[in-house]
Amino acid sequence: MALVKIVTDSSVFLPDPELLTALGIEVLPLTVRVGEQSYPERANVVDETFLRKMTQNSTSFSVDAPTAGQARRLFERLAQTTDQIVCIHVSGALNDVAEVVERASRSYAGRQRIVVVDTLTTSVGLGLIVEAAARAAADGAPLPEVVRIVRGMVPHMYALFFSDSLEYLEAWGRLGSAQTMLGTMLNLKPLSTMEDGDLLPIEKVRNYQRAVDKLYDFIVEFSRIEQMFLLQNGFETEAAQLLERLEVTYPGREFPVIGFGPSLAVHIGPKALGIVVYEGGR
């Protein structure tokens, strides 16, 4: 029986980028749009040029899902080697790639068994789930077992982000214009958590140190942390401060610091600091 193939999208961030090739993970690229220009997003790549343009706020930005045609072409190619595919994608509240892929998969009913899962997360949260699924598939796990692993991990993934600006949350309808205007006047910065797959603002703080405190408080509430990553761009000092506090609380543990790509930046802004926690429980 052919091995299960794993498909994801370019919003994924794998702790080890070489795993994409080593585990045969297929990636559907999302399309980054900057004004009139567009180009494919690349997995595990921090697009410094894109983040810089966002900081300059000189044009409009978006990250669009692949077309159904792109998904169908991928399925046609994979049909040469397997009839079992698990598609593992970024939260549908952030990008509708899972919906597009689900629609495209219906054309293959009866020929290929294709399961599409919305992970309700993004970036390295998505990456941890994809890695676990791909390792299981490489070990010969049948499709139902791979899907069980994926769905078992989804409820145990958590994220909290601190953004330097309110405008990106307003742009996606998560804050009203009046809230954004008042918050900007008061120099307030938002903290947002992933809840049911969406980024929801839960609090605003006046300074960066208070944001570090809130991130730390969020982390230490977990009785069990299997894996945790810090995501940051433009907050090197604050990330270092948070790590110093974590070293005292969790001696001997390492919490990697990574960047983030356009798929997440369009929601939280180019300057942000966040954490993704997987509490285990698979």
Secondary structure as GFF3:
##gff-version 3
##sequence-region A 1 282
A	DSSP	beta_strand	5	9	.	.	.	ID=ss1
A	DSSP	alpha_helix	19	22	.	.	.	ID=ss2
A	DSSP	beta_strand	26	28	.	.	.	ID=ss3
A	DSSP	beta_strand	31	34	.	.	.	ID=ss4
A	DSSP	beta_strand	37	40	.	.	.	ID=ss5
A	DSSP	alpha_helix	48	56	.	.	.	ID=ss6
A	DSSP	beta_strand	61	64	.	.	.	ID=ss7
A	DSSP	alpha_helix	68	78	.	.	.	ID=ss8
A	DSSP	beta_strand	84	89	.	.	.	ID=ss9
A	DSSP	alpha_helix	97	105	.	.	.	ID=ss10
A	DSSP	three_ten_helix	106	108	.	.	.	ID=ss11
A	DSSP	beta_strand	113	118	.	.	.	ID=ss12
A	DSSP	alpha_helix	123	138	.	.	.	ID=ss13
A	DSSP	alpha_helix	143	153	.	.	.	ID=ss14
A	DSSP	three_ten_helix	154	156	.	.	.	ID=ss15
A	DSSP	beta_strand	157	163	.	.	.	ID=ss16
A	DSSP	alpha_helix	167	171	.	.	.	ID=ss17
A	DSSP	alpha_helix	177	185	.	.	.	ID=ss18
A	DSSP	beta_strand	189	195	.	.	.	ID=ss19
A	DSSP	beta_strand	198	205	.	.	.	ID=ss20
A	DSSP	alpha_helix	208	220	.	.	.	ID=ss21
A	DSSP	beta_strand	227	233	.	.	.	ID=ss22
A	DSSP	alpha_helix	236	249	.	.	.	ID=ss23
A	DSSP	beta_strand	257	258	.	.	.	ID=ss24
A	DSSP	alpha_helix	262	268	.	.	.	ID=ss25
A	DSSP	beta_strand	272	278	.	.	.	ID=ss26
###
